[in-house]
């Protein structure tokens, strides 16, 4: 959302608490923010984006994506970066009705951050400049040593609107592991067992949490996520 604002867009956030909404608007400069736990999300998005949503950056999917699809502007673009709502489910949930995508002549495209690692120097230069100028803000929780169970549980439950990571006791700078803001359902026993029993192999890039400050951001008409 901050990147969208700094390049001229009007970012609208979707979060899980009023406190996060206030932080997004008052500290990060979002034009508006809605709490998906309070009332009808579709109606809230309609009020925040009366001309429709031009660009939606999603790493949640599920009911949130379904609500966004009913508020698309003509020619909208949807970036699919992750599906947090489904990660802990034993079976994938049924997909949303895609009729609104056709009606809006919209485009949906998947995004995996590792496909764009060659642009890391550019990102470092641009966002680093914003940080030095005081225009880009963030919060982070750093734990020394191995991330304890309580901290992991807070990450899964979306306890704070900030990045979280661990720091080896012999290194001064934190090694960030996870970036999360909104809530995600706890993993089921079967899902945990499936991950535990998975045979070792090469690590694959995952879009989950790899997209900075919470990636659920709807931008109303006039936007250039």
N, C-alpha and C positions, 0 to 999 in steps of 0.2 A: 504493500500500500504506500509506503514512503517513497519507493522508487517511482510508482505511478504518479504521485503528487509532484515529485521533483522534475518529471519530464512533461508536466502540463496537464495531467489527467485529474479527474475528480474521483478520488477513491472512496468507496463505501465498504465498511468492514462488517463481517458477520462473526459474532463471538458468543460465548456462553454465559456472560454475566454483565451486569450493569457497570461494575468496576472496570472491566476490560473495555467496555464501550467508552467510558469517560477517558481512559488512558489513550485509546486510539484517537479520539477527537481532540482532547486537550493537550496531549503530549506529542503525538505522532503526526497531527495535522490532517487527519481524515476529515472529509467533508461531512460525513454522517456515519453512524454505526447502528446496527440492529442486534438485539439479543434474541437468538433463535429459540430460547427457552421461554420467552415471554410473548404469548399470543400467537397469532397467525403469521408465520414467516412470509408467506406470499404477500399478504397485505402490507407488512412492514417494508418489504422490498419495493412494492409499488409506490408507497409513500416516499421512500428515500430516493427512488429513481423513477420519477413520473413519466419520463420519456423512454423508459426501457433501459436495459443493461446492454451496453455495447461490448464490454469485455469482462469475462468472468474467469478468474484464476482459481482452480479448484484442487484441493487435495483431501477432500472429505467424501464426496459422492453422496449416495443415499438420498434421504429426504431433503437435504439442503440443495443438492443439485436439481432435484425435481422441482423445488420451489423456484429456483432461478430460471429454469427453462420456461416457466409460465410468464416471465417478465422480460423476455428478450426483445431488444430493439432490432429493427431490420438490418440485416448484414452483421449481426453480432458474431463475436469470436469467443470460443471457449477453450481454455487451456486445461487439460487434464494432467495434473501432476501427481496425484495420489488418491487413495481411497481408504482413508483411515477408518471410516465407519464399518468397512467390511473386513479389515485385516484380522480381527479376532473371531470372526464367525467361522463355524464349521463348513457352512455352505454359502456361496456367494448369494447376496440378496437379489431379487428380481430387478431388472433394470427399469429406469423411468421411461414413460411414454415419450418418444422422440418426435411426435408430430409437431410440437412447437418449433423444433429445430428446422424442420422442412419449411414451415410457414414463415419463419423469420429469415430464410435463406442463410442460416448461420453456418459457421465452420467449427468443427471440433477437432482438436489435435492433441496427441499425447506429448508430454514433455518429460524427459529423463535428464537430470542435471549433468550426468557424465558425458552426454553427447556434446556438451558445450564447454568442456574443460579447457579447450584451446583458447577460450575467451577470458580465462581467469585473470591474465594481466590487465585486460581492459576493465574488468569489473573492479579489480583492486585499485586501479587508478581513479576511476570515476567515483566509486562509493567511498574510497579513502579520502578523496577531496571533499565530499559532502560531510564526512565525519570530522575532518579538520575544521571545516567551516561551521560546525555545529548544527547542520541541517538534517543530519541523519542520527536517530537516537535508538538505543536498545537497552535492554536489561538482561542480566545473566546471573545465574546461580552457579557457583563453582564449588565442587566438593573435593577435598584432598583425599587421594587414594581411590579405592574401588567405590563405585557408586552404591550406597547402602540401599537396602530394600525400601525404606521409607521414601527416599528420594525417587526411586524408580516408580513407586506407587503414585507419587504426586505427579510425575510425568504422564502416566497413563490416565490420570483423572483430570489433567489440565488444571493443576492447582495454581499456576501463575502464568501471567502473560510475559514470559521471558524465555531466553535460551537457558539450557542447562548442560553442564558438562563436568568432567572430572579432570583433576590435575595430578600428575605423578608427583610424589613427594620430592623428587630430585629435579623438577623442572619448574621455572618461575612462571611460565605462561600456561594458561588452561588449554587442554585439548578437548575441543567441543565435540560431543558425540551426538546429541539430539537437539533439534529445534522444534518447539511445540508451544502452542498457545491454547487452543481449544480443547474441549473434552473428547476423550475417546473411550469406548467401552472396554472393560477389562477383558483380558484373554480368557477364553474358556479352557478347561482342563485338557480337552482333546486338542485344541490348537497348540497349547504349550507342549503337550506330549509329542505332537507331530513335528514341531520345530526341534525338540530335543533329540528325537530319533532320526532326524534327517542326516543322511550320510555326508561326510565331509567332501568338499569340492571347491572349485574356484568361486570367489565372492562375486556376486552380481550386484550391479548398481540398482538401488531402489529409490523411487521418487519420494518415499515417505519422509516428511520432515526436512527435505533438502532444499527448501525454497524460501528460507528466511522467515521473517515475521509473518505470522499466520497467513496462509496463502489463500484463504477464502476472502476474496476481495471483488466486489461488484462495482463497476464503474458506469455511471449513467451517460446518456448521450452527450456528446461533446468531448468524450475522453479520447485519448490517443491510443498491475499487475501488473 
